[in-house]
């Protein structure tokens, strides 16, 4: 089972921005190496993070039991384990979770893990932040933030498995100083296994340089490392010996998160044809025709591959329900926008929107109706932002984020009021016979000098939380701690 365990540089390694915020709150509660009090810590973090948290309590017979199982985890995993025992899980996952929990308690410090779980609905890989706490009675309680790191959509699987070329996705393995010291294969289609000379092998979770013979070349591997470090795509041709015969591949290498996406095209026939041209001068015309035909076919294949790569990138960057940016893509682009605003000395503001009483919609009309409301609200946000350079994303179940470039607090408040008024003026379509009037709560924060994205997001989230607690359908402003009544 593929897994990683880290105790250093957790905030840098983590993908979910909430991990850094939760880690900061844990550090605040830690006093001179003493265990963090569970009751006090839980009272603070459950309102903001509870939907992404699981709580494990040791049992008298040495097992663990789930005392809390967040709603977002249920949504991704397709079911709840509330009240169940850890030993009822898949043995490898249960053993890994137990080992990490016991280490967290023994060392009394947070632990960040990445592991492949038994596939449940769409989730293949999870990231977790394990936080050890102790109750007033002296019982150990593990508070764990859990979020999916990778999705395996049916469409993506179909593209991978039916692609005529090989496709391989790698994730970088880093040491405590953040240096790359290896890679692991997290996705690979059958064609990639065939091109690697291992048609019956299972490539998932294998070391990439051991499983893919063409990556054993030191020069080629340096170019792959450069793609990860510089975040710039590269392409090249290489050869290797397979079953006594030399094979030629064309590789296109592109950055994919903290790793690589490799697309492999077998150009052995083309290469052999070119070599034969040099030896068969008498049949030059025939060989030239064959070369042109082969190159046309290769050109067409490269064109198809580029279209598939564009679609893969779009799927990786967007939320499948709303077509808005997903959280990871939003975070990457927001970092770039903040860097640009710092260079240009321009304002930048964050708006976080959360639909009010969304659980009641799901409970009353069902989850399909809830999904329809989310899509309709996303369409409203896109319509209001059309033609503008702002970033709009779905960052949670019913939570959205908007990054306004060149906007101070007043501009952000005006934009938020416009969204609020637009939402109040219409009912959102759920089906051909049903429309629903809904409200939303808003949190606004304008970036302070040198403020990182995580802190800006956290302040906007705190303003949203205040708007929620003070009545909903309101606008919370982080800069002044003022909450404006809804129009």
C-alpha positions as CSV (number, residue, x, y, z in Angstrom):
1,X,0.0,0.0,0.0
2,X,1.4,3.4,-1.0
3,X,1.8,5.8,1.9
4,X,3.9,8.7,3.3
5,X,4.4,9.8,6.9
6,X,5.8,13.3,7.8
7,X,6.3,15.2,11.0
8,X,8.3,18.2,9.5
9,X,7.3,20.9,7.0
10,X,3.6,19.8,7.2
11,X,2.1,23.1,6.1
12,X,4.3,23.0,2.9
13,X,3.5,19.4,2.1
14,X,-0.3,19.7,2.6
15,X,-2.6,20.3,-0.3
16,X,-5.8,21.3,1.7
17,X,-5.3,24.9,3.1
18,X,-7.3,24.0,6.2
19,X,-4.5,21.8,7.3
20,X,-2.2,24.7,7.9
21,X,-4.9,26.6,9.8
22,X,-5.8,23.6,11.9
23,X,-2.1,23.0,12.6
24,X,-1.6,26.6,13.8
25,X,-4.6,26.3,16.2
26,X,-3.1,23.0,17.6
27,X,0.2,24.8,18.2
28,X,-1.5,27.6,20.0
29,X,-3.1,25.1,22.4
30,X,0.2,23.3,23.1
31,X,1.9,24.5,26.2
32,X,5.6,23.6,26.9
33,X,5.3,20.1,25.5
34,X,2.2,19.2,27.5
35,X,-0.7,17.3,25.8
36,X,-3.4,19.4,24.2
37,X,-6.7,19.3,26.1
38,X,-9.3,17.6,24.0
39,X,-12.4,19.4,25.3
40,X,-11.0,22.9,24.8
41,X,-9.5,22.1,21.4
42,X,-12.6,20.4,20.1
43,X,-14.8,23.2,21.2
44,X,-12.8,25.6,19.1
45,X,-12.2,23.6,15.9
46,X,-15.4,21.6,15.5
47,X,-17.6,24.5,14.3
48,X,-15.1,25.4,11.5
49,X,-13.6,22.0,10.7
50,X,-16.0,19.4,12.0
51,X,-17.2,18.3,8.5
52,X,-13.7,17.3,7.6
53,X,-12.7,15.7,10.9
54,X,-12.8,12.2,12.3
55,X,-12.3,11.5,16.0
56,X,-10.9,8.1,17.2
57,X,-11.1,7.0,20.8
58,X,-9.0,4.0,22.1
59,X,-11.2,1.1,23.4
60,X,-10.5,-1.0,26.5
61,X,-9.4,-4.0,24.4
62,X,-6.7,-2.1,22.5
63,X,-8.8,-1.2,19.4
64,X,-10.0,2.2,18.3
65,X,-13.6,3.4,17.7
66,X,-14.9,6.3,15.6
67,X,-16.6,8.9,17.8
68,X,-17.1,11.4,15.0
69,X,-17.2,11.1,11.2
70,X,-17.4,14.4,9.3
71,X,-20.1,14.9,6.7
72,X,-17.6,15.8,3.9
73,X,-15.7,12.5,4.6
74,X,-19.0,10.6,4.4
75,X,-19.7,12.3,1.0
76,X,-16.4,11.3,-0.4
77,X,-16.2,7.9,1.1
78,X,-19.8,7.0,0.3
79,X,-20.7,6.0,3.9
80,X,-20.0,6.5,7.6
81,X,-18.0,4.5,10.1
82,X,-19.4,6.3,13.1
83,X,-19.4,3.9,16.1
84,X,-17.4,1.2,14.2
85,X,-14.0,-0.1,15.2
86,X,-10.8,0.5,13.4
87,X,-10.2,-3.3,13.1
88,X,-13.2,-3.6,10.8
89,X,-11.3,-1.7,8.1
90,X,-9.2,-3.2,5.3
91,X,-6.2,-4.7,7.2
92,X,-3.5,-2.7,5.6
93,X,-5.3,0.6,6.1
94,X,-6.2,-0.3,9.7
95,X,-2.7,-1.2,10.5
96,X,-1.3,2.0,9.0
97,X,-3.8,4.1,10.8
98,X,-3.1,2.4,14.1
99,X,0.6,2.8,13.8
100,X,0.4,6.5,12.9
101,X,-2.1,7.1,15.8
102,X,0.1,5.4,18.3
103,X,3.1,7.3,17.1
104,X,1.3,10.6,17.4
105,X,0.4,9.9,21.0
106,X,3.9,8.6,21.8
107,X,5.6,11.6,20.4
108,X,2.9,14.1,21.3
109,X,3.1,15.9,18.0
110,X,1.1,16.3,14.8
111,X,1.7,13.8,12.0
112,X,0.8,14.3,8.3
113,X,0.1,11.2,6.2
114,X,-0.7,10.4,2.6
115,X,-2.0,6.9,1.8
116,X,-3.9,4.9,-0.8
117,X,-7.1,3.6,0.6
118,X,-9.4,0.8,-0.6
119,X,-11.3,2.6,-3.4
120,X,-14.6,4.0,-2.0
121,X,-16.7,5.8,-4.6
122,X,-14.2,8.2,-6.3
123,X,-11.4,8.6,-3.8
124,X,-8.1,6.8,-4.3
125,X,-5.6,8.7,-2.2
126,X,-6.2,10.6,1.1
127,X,-4.2,13.1,3.1
128,X,-4.6,13.3,6.9
129,X,-3.4,15.5,9.7
130,X,-3.4,13.5,13.0
131,X,-3.5,15.6,16.2
132,X,-3.1,13.8,19.6
133,X,-5.2,15.2,22.5
134,X,-6.0,14.1,26.0
135,X,-9.3,14.5,27.9
136,X,-9.6,15.9,31.4
137,X,-9.9,12.4,32.6
138,X,-6.6,11.4,31.0
139,X,-8.0,9.5,28.0
140,X,-6.2,9.7,24.6
141,X,-8.4,11.1,21.8
142,X,-7.1,11.4,18.2
143,X,-8.5,14.3,16.2
144,X,-7.8,13.8,12.4
145,X,-8.4,16.1,9.4
146,X,-9.1,13.9,6.4
147,X,-9.4,15.0,2.7
148,X,-9.2,13.2,-0.6
149,X,-6.0,14.0,-2.5
150,X,-6.8,12.3,-5.8
151,X,-10.0,11.5,-7.7
152,X,-10.4,8.7,-10.2
153,X,-13.4,9.7,-12.3
154,X,-15.0,7.2,-14.7
155,X,-14.3,9.5,-17.6
156,X,-10.7,9.8,-16.6
157,X,-10.4,6.0,-16.3
158,X,-12.0,5.6,-19.8
159,X,-9.5,8.1,-21.3
160,X,-6.6,6.4,-19.7
161,X,-7.5,2.8,-20.6
162,X,-8.6,3.5,-24.2
163,X,-5.7,5.9,-25.1
164,X,-3.6,4.4,-27.9
165,X,-0.5,5.8,-26.2
166,X,0.9,5.1,-22.7
167,X,-0.1,7.5,-19.9
168,X,1.7,7.5,-16.5
169,X,1.2,9.8,-13.5
170,X,4.0,10.1,-10.9
171,X,4.0,11.6,-7.4
172,X,7.3,13.0,-6.0
173,X,8.6,11.6,-2.7
174,X,10.5,14.2,-0.7
175,X,12.8,14.0,2.3
176,X,12.4,16.2,5.4
177,X,14.1,19.1,3.7
178,X,11.7,19.0,0.7
179,X,14.2,17.5,-1.7
180,X,13.0,14.9,-4.3
181,X,14.5,11.5,-3.5
182,X,12.2,9.3,-5.5
183,X,8.8,9.0,-7.3
184,X,5.9,6.6,-7.1
185,X,3.4,5.6,-9.8
186,X,-0.1,6.7,-8.9
187,X,-1.8,6.1,-12.2
188,X,-0.9,4.1,-15.4
189,X,-2.9,2.6,-18.2
190,X,-2.4,-0.8,-19.8
191,X,-0.6,0.6,-22.8
192,X,2.1,2.2,-20.6
193,X,2.7,-1.3,-19.0
194,X,3.0,-2.8,-22.5
195,X,5.5,-0.1,-23.6
196,X,7.5,-0.7,-20.4
197,X,7.7,-4.4,-21.4
198,X,5.6,-5.5,-18.4
199,X,2.1,-6.1,-19.9
200,X,1.0,-8.2,-17.0
201,X,2.6,-6.1,-14.2
202,X,0.8,-3.9,-11.8
203,X,2.6,-0.6,-12.0
204,X,0.6,1.3,-9.3
205,X,2.6,2.2,-6.1
206,X,5.9,1.0,-7.8
207,X,9.1,3.1,-7.8
208,X,8.9,4.7,-11.2
209,X,12.6,4.3,-12.1
210,X,12.4,0.6,-11.3
211,X,9.1,-0.1,-13.1
212,X,9.8,2.0,-16.2
213,X,13.1,0.9,-17.8
214,X,13.5,4.0,-20.0
215,X,13.7,6.2,-16.8
216,X,16.8,4.3,-15.7
217,X,18.8,6.6,-18.0
218,X,20.5,9.2,-15.7
219,X,20.4,12.0,-18.3
220,X,16.7,11.4,-19.1
221,X,15.8,11.3,-15.4
222,X,17.6,14.7,-14.8
223,X,15.3,16.2,-17.5
224,X,12.3,14.8,-15.7
225,X,13.5,16.3,-12.4
226,X,13.9,19.6,-14.2
227,X,10.3,19.5,-15.3
228,X,9.1,19.1,-11.7
229,X,11.5,21.8,-10.3
230,X,10.9,24.4,-13.1
231,X,7.2,23.4,-13.8
232,X,7.9,23.5,-17.5
233,X,6.9,20.7,-19.9
234,X,9.5,18.9,-22.0
235,X,9.6,16.3,-24.8
236,X,12.3,14.0,-26.0
237,X,13.0,10.6,-27.6
238,X,14.7,7.7,-26.0
239,X,15.4,4.0,-26.5
240,X,15.8,0.9,-24.4
241,X,16.3,-2.8,-24.8
242,X,13.2,-4.9,-24.3
243,X,13.3,-8.7,-24.7
244,X,16.5,-8.5,-26.7
245,X,15.2,-5.8,-29.1
246,X,15.7,-2.1,-29.0
247,X,12.5,0.0,-28.7
248,X,12.1,3.7,-29.3
249,X,9.7,6.0,-27.5
250,X,8.7,9.6,-27.7
251,X,8.0,11.1,-24.2
252,X,6.1,14.2,-23.4
253,X,6.7,15.1,-19.8
254,X,4.4,17.7,-18.1
255,X,4.2,18.9,-14.4
256,X,1.2,17.5,-12.6
257,X,0.9,18.9,-9.0
258,X,3.9,17.6,-7.1
259,X,4.8,15.1,-9.7
260,X,4.7,14.4,-13.5
261,X,2.4,13.3,-16.3
262,X,4.2,11.1,-18.9
263,X,2.6,10.4,-22.3
264,X,4.4,7.6,-24.2
265,X,4.3,7.0,-28.0
266,X,5.9,4.0,-29.6
267,X,8.0,5.4,-32.5
268,X,10.0,2.2,-33.0
269,X,8.6,1.7,-36.5
270,X,9.3,5.2,-37.5
271,X,12.9,5.1,-36.1
272,X,13.6,1.8,-37.8
273,X,12.2,3.2,-41.1
274,X,14.5,6.2,-40.8
275,X,17.5,4.0,-40.2
276,X,16.6,1.7,-43.1
277,X,16.5,4.8,-45.4
278,X,20.3,5.2,-44.8
279,X,21.0,1.6,-45.9
280,X,18.6,1.3,-48.9
281,X,19.5,4.0,-51.3
282,X,18.1,1.9,-54.2
283,X,14.6,2.1,-52.7
284,X,14.8,5.7,-51.6
285,X,11.5,6.9,-53.1
286,X,9.5,4.0,-51.5
287,X,11.1,4.6,-48.1
288,X,10.4,8.4,-48.3
289,X,6.8,7.7,-49.1
290,X,6.6,5.3,-46.1
291,X,8.2,7.9,-43.9
292,X,5.8,10.6,-44.9
293,X,2.8,8.4,-44.2
294,X,4.2,7.4,-40.8
295,X,4.9,11.0,-39.9
296,X,1.4,12.0,-40.9
297,X,0.0,9.3,-38.7
298,X,2.3,10.3,-35.9
299,X,1.3,14.0,-36.3
300,X,-2.3,13.0,-36.2
301,X,-1.7,11.0,-33.0
302,X,0.2,13.8,-31.4
303,X,-2.7,16.1,-32.2
304,X,-5.2,13.7,-30.6
305,X,-2.9,13.3,-27.6
306,X,-2.6,17.1,-27.1
307,X,-6.4,17.3,-27.1
308,X,-6.6,14.5,-24.5
309,X,-4.0,16.2,-22.4
310,X,-6.0,19.5,-22.5
311,X,-9.0,17.6,-21.4
312,X,-7.1,15.9,-18.6
313,X,-5.8,19.3,-17.4
314,X,-9.3,20.7,-17.5
315,X,-10.6,17.8,-15.4
316,X,-7.8,18.2,-12.9
317,X,-8.4,22.0,-12.5
318,X,-12.2,22.1,-12.3
319,X,-14.9,21.0,-10.0
320,X,-16.9,18.2,-11.8
321,X,-20.3,19.4,-10.5
322,X,-20.1,23.1,-11.3
323,X,-17.2,23.5,-13.8
324,X,-15.8,26.2,-11.4
325,X,-12.1,26.0,-10.4
326,X,-11.6,23.3,-7.8
327,X,-9.8,24.1,-4.5
328,X,-6.3,23.0,-5.6
329,X,-6.4,24.9,-8.9
330,X,-7.9,28.0,-7.1
331,X,-5.1,27.9,-4.5
332,X,-2.4,27.7,-7.2
333,X,-3.9,30.6,-9.2
334,X,-4.5,32.6,-6.1
335,X,-0.9,32.4,-5.1
336,X,0.1,33.7,-8.5
337,X,-2.5,36.5,-8.3
338,X,-1.2,37.5,-4.9
339,X,2.4,37.6,-6.1
340,X,1.3,39.8,-9.1
341,X,-0.6,42.2,-6.8
342,X,2.4,42.5,-4.5
343,X,4.6,43.4,-7.5
344,X,2.1,45.9,-8.9
345,X,1.1,47.3,-5.4
346,X,-2.6,46.7,-6.1
347,X,-5.3,45.5,-3.7
348,X,-6.7,42.0,-3.7
349,X,-9.7,40.7,-1.7
350,X,-11.2,37.4,-0.8
351,X,-14.9,36.6,-0.6
352,X,-16.1,33.3,0.9
353,X,-19.7,32.3,0.3
354,X,-21.6,29.6,2.1
355,X,-25.2,28.7,1.2
356,X,-27.5,29.0,4.2
357,X,-29.5,26.0,5.6
358,X,-28.1,23.8,2.8
359,X,-28.6,20.6,4.8
360,X,-32.3,21.3,4.9
361,X,-32.4,21.3,1.1
362,X,-30.7,17.9,1.0
363,X,-32.9,16.5,3.8
364,X,-36.2,17.8,2.3
365,X,-35.7,17.4,-1.4
366,X,-32.8,14.9,-1.7
367,X,-29.1,15.2,-2.7
368,X,-29.9,15.6,-6.4
369,X,-31.8,18.8,-5.6
370,X,-28.9,20.0,-3.5
371,X,-26.6,19.4,-6.4
372,X,-28.9,21.3,-8.7
373,X,-28.9,24.3,-6.3
374,X,-25.1,24.3,-6.2
375,X,-24.9,24.2,-10.0
376,X,-27.4,27.0,-10.3
377,X,-25.6,29.2,-7.8
378,X,-22.3,28.5,-9.5
379,X,-23.9,29.7,-12.8
380,X,-25.1,32.9,-11.1
381,X,-21.5,33.6,-9.8
382,X,-20.0,32.9,-13.3
383,X,-22.6,35.2,-14.9
384,X,-21.8,38.1,-12.5
385,X,-18.0,37.6,-13.1
386,X,-18.1,37.2,-16.9
387,X,-15.3,39.0,-18.7
388,X,-13.5,39.9,-15.4
389,X,-10.1,38.6,-14.2
390,X,-11.4,37.3,-10.9
391,X,-11.1,33.7,-9.7
392,X,-14.3,31.8,-8.8
393,X,-14.1,28.4,-7.2
394,X,-16.0,25.8,-5.3
395,X,-13.9,25.0,-2.2
396,X,-16.3,22.8,-0.3
397,X,-19.7,21.2,-0.4
398,X,-21.8,24.4,-0.5
399,X,-18.9,26.8,0.0
400,X,-17.5,29.0,-2.7
401,X,-14.5,31.4,-2.9
402,X,-14.0,34.5,-5.1
403,X,-10.6,36.3,-5.4
404,X,-11.1,39.9,-6.6
405,X,-8.1,41.4,-8.3
406,X,-7.6,45.1,-7.9
407,X,-10.4,45.4,-5.3
408,X,-10.2,47.0,-1.9
409,X,-12.7,46.4,0.9
410,X,-15.2,48.8,-0.4
411,X,-15.1,47.2,-3.9
412,X,-15.4,43.8,-2.4
413,X,-18.4,44.8,-0.3
414,X,-20.1,46.3,-3.3
415,X,-19.4,43.1,-5.3
416,X,-20.7,40.9,-2.5
417,X,-23.9,43.1,-2.1
418,X,-24.4,42.6,-5.9
419,X,-24.3,38.8,-5.5
420,X,-26.6,39.0,-2.5
421,X,-29.1,41.2,-4.4
422,X,-29.0,38.9,-7.5
423,X,-29.6,35.9,-5.3
424,X,-32.5,37.6,-3.5
425,X,-34.2,38.6,-6.8
426,X,-34.6,35.1,-8.2
427,X,-35.4,31.5,-7.4
428,X,-32.8,28.9,-8.3
429,X,-34.1,26.1,-10.7
430,X,-34.0,22.6,-9.2
431,X,-36.1,20.7,-11.7
432,X,-38.7,21.4,-14.4
433,X,-41.3,21.8,-11.7
434,X,-39.4,23.1,-8.7
435,X,-37.5,26.4,-7.9
436,X,-36.1,27.3,-4.5
437,X,-35.4,30.7,-2.9
438,X,-32.2,30.5,-0.9
439,X,-29.9,32.9,0.9
440,X,-26.2,32.8,1.6
441,X,-23.7,34.2,4.1
442,X,-20.5,36.0,3.1
443,X,-17.1,36.6,4.6
444,X,-14.8,39.3,3.1
445,X,-11.1,40.0,3.8
446,X,-8.7,42.4,2.0
447,X,-5.1,41.3,1.9
448,X,-2.7,43.1,4.2
449,X,0.9,43.8,3.2
450,X,2.9,40.5,3.0
451,X,-0.1,38.4,4.1
452,X,0.0,34.9,2.8
453,X,-2.9,33.3,1.0
454,X,-3.7,30.9,3.9
455,X,-4.0,33.8,6.4
456,X,-6.2,35.8,3.9
457,X,-8.4,32.8,3.4
458,X,-8.6,32.2,7.2
459,X,-9.7,35.8,7.9
460,X,-12.4,35.6,5.3
461,X,-13.5,32.3,6.7
462,X,-13.7,33.8,10.2
463,X,-15.8,36.7,8.9
464,X,-18.1,34.1,7.2
465,X,-18.4,32.2,10.4
466,X,-19.3,35.4,12.3
467,X,-21.9,36.2,9.6
468,X,-23.4,32.7,10.1
469,X,-23.5,32.8,13.9
470,X,-25.1,36.3,13.8
471,X,-28.1,35.3,11.8
472,X,-27.1,34.2,8.2
473,X,-27.9,36.1,5.0
474,X,-25.3,38.6,6.1
475,X,-21.9,40.0,5.1
476,X,-19.0,39.6,7.4
477,X,-16.0,42.0,7.0
478,X,-12.8,40.7,8.4
479,X,-10.9,44.1,8.3
480,X,-13.4,45.9,10.7
481,X,-15.1,42.9,12.4
482,X,-18.3,44.5,11.1
483,X,-21.3,42.5,9.9
484,X,-23.7,44.2,7.6
485,X,-27.4,43.3,7.7
486,X,-28.7,41.6,4.6
487,X,-30.6,43.9,2.2
